[in-house]
Amino acid sequence: MSVHEIRSKLGDTEKITINLGFIDLGQIDLLVQEGFYSNRTDFIRTAIRNQLATHVDVVKQTVARKTLVLGLQHFSRQDLEAAQAAGQKLHIQVLGLARIADDVSPELARATIDSLFVLGALQANPAVKAALADRIQ
């Protein structure tokens, strides 16, 4: 499965903020006005995807070397309870989106998640994030 296929299946996005110089911004606006892009966001997403495509081999090699999960990794309360029952500690490594279900308590998260490394976004309730703060890399 390609990164583009995974991205379209996730459906979620993360908002970022960038600062651009006035000339760069003006050139983007000109391209939008001329119909090359539908809006500034379309231009920026296209530019980012082009850069990621340029470096796709490096990303693949790094994902393999660091044994990262590529895409979405979801942890339900049941998943963490099963790990706890088995005496397992999880070392979560994700490139994309790591999601911890809303019904996971901070105590269960601390009891089962030993480390958390996410390149992308982590979605969890604020109490769980606070409980794992010392384990998030």
N, C-alpha and C positions, 0 to 999 in steps of 0.2 A: 504494500500500500504506500503510495507516495505521500509526501508531506502535504501537498495540495488536497488530496483526498481526505486526509485526516482533518485538515483545517475546515473543510466544508462540512464534515460530519459533526464537528464540535458545536458549531452554531454560536458559541459564546465568543465575545471579544473583550479585550482589555483596553481601556482608554489610556493613551499616553499623551504627553505634552512635549512639543519640541519648539525651539526657538529658531527662527530663520531670519536671515538678513532681508532687508526691504527689496533688494534687487532680485534675490532668489524667489521671494514671494511674488514679486511682480511678474517674473518670467513664468511661474506656475499659473498665475491668474491669466496671463496671455494665452497659454496653451489651453486652459479651460475655456476661455472666451472663444478661441478658434475651433473648439469642438474636439480636440484631441483627448480630453478627459472630461468626465461629467462634473467633477468638482475637485477641490484641493485634496480631499481624502483619497479619491480614486487615483490621483497622480502619486501621492505618497505611498499608498499600498503597492502600486505597480512598481515604483522605484525600489521599495523594500524587497518585493518578490524577485525582482531582477537581480538584486545583490545576493539574495539567498540562493538563487539558482546558480550564480557564479561560484559560490562556495559550497555547493551541495556535497561534494566529495569530502571536504574537511568535516562538515557536520556529521555525515555518515560514519566516518572513521572515529570521531570523538564519541558519538553515541555508543558505538560498539566497544570502544576502549573503556569508557566509564560505565558501561552496562546500564545505560539510561533507558527507561521506558519512553517510547516516542508516541506522543498523542495524549490521550486522556486516560488517567488512572483514577478510578473511583473506589473509595473505601466506605462501605456501609457499616452500620453498627454490628450487623451479623458477621461481617468479615473480621472486624477487630475482636469480637467476642470469641470467634473460632481461633484466632491467633492466640488470644489469652488462654483459652482452654488447652491449647497445645503447648503452652509455655514458650511461644515464639515472640521474639522482638523484631519488629519490622524496620528495615533500612530502606526508606522510600527515596528513589531517584527518578525524577521525571523531567523530560524535555517536552513541554506543552502545558497541560493542565492537570494538577493534582487536586482532587475534590474529596473532602471528608464530609460525610453526610451530616445534616443538621441535628440528627438525634444522637450523635456520638457525644458522650459526656467528656469534659476535660479529664476526668479521672481515668476513663477507659483509654483515651488517647495517650496519656502519659504512661499508662501501664503497658501499652502495646507498641508504641512508635518510639524507637530508639534514636533515629535520625531522619531528617527530612531535607532533601536537596532538590530544589525545583528551579529549573530554567524556564521561565514562562510565568505561570500564575498558580497561586494556591487559593482554593476556595474552601473555607471552613468558617464556622461561627467564631466570633471574636473571642469567646472564652476558651475554645480549643486552641486557637492561635496563640493566645496568651500562655496557656499551659505548656505549649510546645516551643515557646520562644527560645529557650536555651538549647533546643535540639535542631532548630532550623538553621541551615547553613547558607 
